[in-house]
Amino acid sequence: MADRYIEISLVKRGITGTARLLDDRAPITCAAVWNSLPLSGDVYHAKYARNEIYALFPPFAESEPPLENPTVTPIPGDLCYFSFAGAELGTKAYGYDREVRPGTTVVDLALFYERNNLLLNGDVGWVPGIVWGQVTEGLPELAEACNDLWRTGAAGETLSFRRA
């Protein structure tokens, strides 16, 4: 199979990077994401994982992918997939402006833009993610924009994923 690529964008800021899907390491997750593109949603900056931005989506895979190519220490440029039951994100401490209920599932597509990330949540413990893509172009510009999100806020910004 030929390499597949996607574009990751912070729409309001006009910043776009390119990532290669890791079909050889996370084929089920890559297929689920690829078949669901384009996806976009409100962007959030992580509170606990450190150098991460992400968007939340309703489930889009026929069934949730298994934990393939897992990590709890993502590196700069990693794209990770997480799936959470509604109750796992049900506290106001996470800062979501929508109701999250038990029994629902939320998919979190994340971009890690700098080093020293640890996927350890004080409420639930280790939170391994599936590494399904790696940014190949535009990471410095994305990282600068992500730092700006951290300092100035994410309100009104959209994180977008689409086929390149």
PEUR-V38732 format. One record per residue. N is the residue number from 1. RES is the residue in one small letter. PHI is phi in whole degrees, 0 to 359 (999 if undefined). PSI is psi in whole degrees, -180 to 180 (999 if undefined). NEAR is the number of other C-alpha atoms within 12 Angstrom. Layout:
N_RES_PHI_PSI_NEAR, N_RES_PHI_PSI_NEAR
This chain:
1_m_999_136_8, 2_a_288_151_9, 3_d_300_143_18, 4_r_245_146_27, 5_y_230_150_27, 6_i_231_162_33, 7_e_254_137_35, 8_i_245_127_47, 9_s_228_143_41, 10_l_260_102_37, 11_v_298_-53_24, 12_k_299_-37_19, 13_r_277_-12_22, 14_g_69_31_17, 15_i_251_130_26, 16_t_225_140_31, 17_g_234_169_36, 18_t_242_140_31, 19_a_228_146_35, 20_r_265_132_31, 21_l_287_141_39, 22_l_266_63_32, 23_d_301_-30_27, 24_d_285_-22_20, 25_r_252_-28_21, 26_a_220_61_30, 27_p_297_-37_26, 28_i_290_-44_27, 29_t_294_-44_38, 30_c_300_-43_38, 31_a_297_-42_25, 32_a_298_-45_27, 33_v_292_-50_42, 34_w_305_-45_29, 35_n_289_-13_20, 36_s_258_-7_21, 37_l_288_147_22, 38_p_278_152_21, 39_l_230_139_31, 40_s_207_151_27, 41_g_194_173_29, 42_d_305_137_30, 43_v_268_146_39, 44_y_235_150_35, 45_h_256_133_38, 46_a_300_148_33, 47_k_261_-36_21, 48_y_255_-38_24, 49_a_284_-15_33, 50_r_95_-96_29, 51_n_262_68_35, 52_e_219_139_40, 53_i_240_155_46, 54_y_200_165_41, 55_a_229_152_35, 56_l_252_140_33, 57_f_224_154_32, 58_p_295_158_24, 59_p_304_139_25, 60_f_234_-9_26, 61_a_272_153_24, 62_e_301_-40_14, 63_s_215_152_15, 64_e_298_135_25, 65_p_297_151_27, 66_p_288_168_23, 67_l_283_81_23, 68_e_259_143_24, 69_n_51_53_28, 70_p_282_156_26, 71_t_209_155_26, 72_v_239_4_26, 73_t_226_67_28, 74_p_297_149_35, 75_i_253_167_29, 76_p_305_131_32, 77_g_95_-9_36, 78_d_291_137_39, 79_l_254_127_45, 80_c_239_151_44, 81_y_243_131_44, 82_f_229_149_38, 83_s_231_130_33, 84_f_233_139_28, 85_a_289_149_21, 86_g_308_-38_24, 87_a_293_-26_20, 88_e_292_-27_26, 89_l_247_22_30, 90_g_277_4_24, 91_t_263_146_18, 92_k_297_-18_13, 93_a_300_-23_15, 94_y_279_-14_22, 95_g_82_15_19, 96_y_282_143_22, 97_d_261_19_16, 98_r_231_158_15, 99_e_284_130_16, 100_v_244_123_24, 101_r_246_153_16, 102_p_301_146_15, 103_g_92_-14_13, 104_t_265_163_19, 105_t_237_142_25, 106_v_235_134_30, 107_v_259_132_33, 108_d_246_116_37, 109_l_254_121_43, 110_a_237_150_46, 111_l_241_126_49, 112_f_260_127_41, 113_y_245_-4_37, 114_e_209_172_28, 115_r_283_178_18, 116_n_67_46_17, 117_n_258_142_29, 118_l_219_120_26, 119_l_272_71_31, 120_l_235_118_21, 121_n_254_128_21, 122_g_299_-25_15, 123_d_276_-36_16, 124_v_235_-9_17, 125_g_97_-148_14, 126_w_295_139_17, 127_v_231_82_28, 128_p_294_143_27, 129_g_245_158_38, 130_i_267_120_40, 131_v_275_112_42, 132_w_243_-7_42, 133_g_204_162_44, 134_q_222_126_36, 135_v_294_129_36, 136_t_249_-21_26, 137_e_217_139_23, 138_g_88_9_24, 139_l_297_-42_29, 140_p_301_-41_21, 141_e_291_-41_25, 142_l_298_-43_36, 143_a_298_-42_31, 144_e_298_-43_21, 145_a_293_-37_34, 146_c_295_-41_39, 147_n_297_-37_24, 148_d_296_-40_21, 149_l_302_-44_29, 150_w_299_-43_23, 151_r_277_-37_12, 152_t_252_-12_13, 153_g_107_154_19, 154_a_257_-5_29, 155_a_305_130_22, 156_g_85_-3_16, 157_e_262_147_29, 158_t_239_137_30, 159_l_259_126_41, 160_s_236_140_35, 161_f_236_128_37, 162_r_211_160_27, 163_r_296_140_24, 164_a_274_999_21
